[in-house]
């Protein structure tokens, strides 16, 4: 388990200390080390709390930049097939500096773009900033094992592994989402992308999100859905 936090703004961020404060509200998710990265124009900041599991060396430190310095990632989770992907990417000419699965995701994105997400087998939540395209791509694993919350508007995007980290970055007063509360009291859980806090959403299992800085627009899509059953329970009942 690690913790990720990010701040994407349409204008340069004056108070950058908020990002580190947000990161350290989830220190329990990653006690081994902490990191922060800011873009040259001070509009995008990524922060990370690390629980070192794969590649315990400093080479696995996050946020992690690609060797070409055109992409940067914060990642929570584990990619189970990263060694297979690593070998495939090496055959395509990619060179790796670490033994981490984090670096494999970066190389996979540079090779396959958004299509890389469907190739990942694991439990994950990550965000990648594509510097050339001026966009941020986020994704969550198929089962939704790793959490990822976000708030997006015309001013930018905020995201984090936990809501309390996000509250440090979202300036407006905290208000309870009445619909989410009704769902929880009536059904015992909060469905879809709803959260208990107004203005904050959760990225759903098997879902991706792209935020475009030029247009300040956000787009979500399902990169994976639970397959339909190959048989009908009703048909089985009819045969009895």
Secondary structure, DSSP 8 states (H G I E B T S, - for coil): --EEEEEEESS--S-THHHHHHHHTTGGG-BSEEEEEE-TTS-EEEEEEE---S--SGGG-SSEE-TTSSEEEEEEEEETTHHHHHHHHHHTT---SSS-HHHHHHHHHHHHGGGGGGG--EEEEEEEEETTTTEEEEEE-TT--S--EEEEETTEEEEESSHHHHHHH--S---B-HHHHHHHHHHSS--TT--SBTT-EE--TTEEEEEETTTTEEEEEES------SS-HHHHHHH-
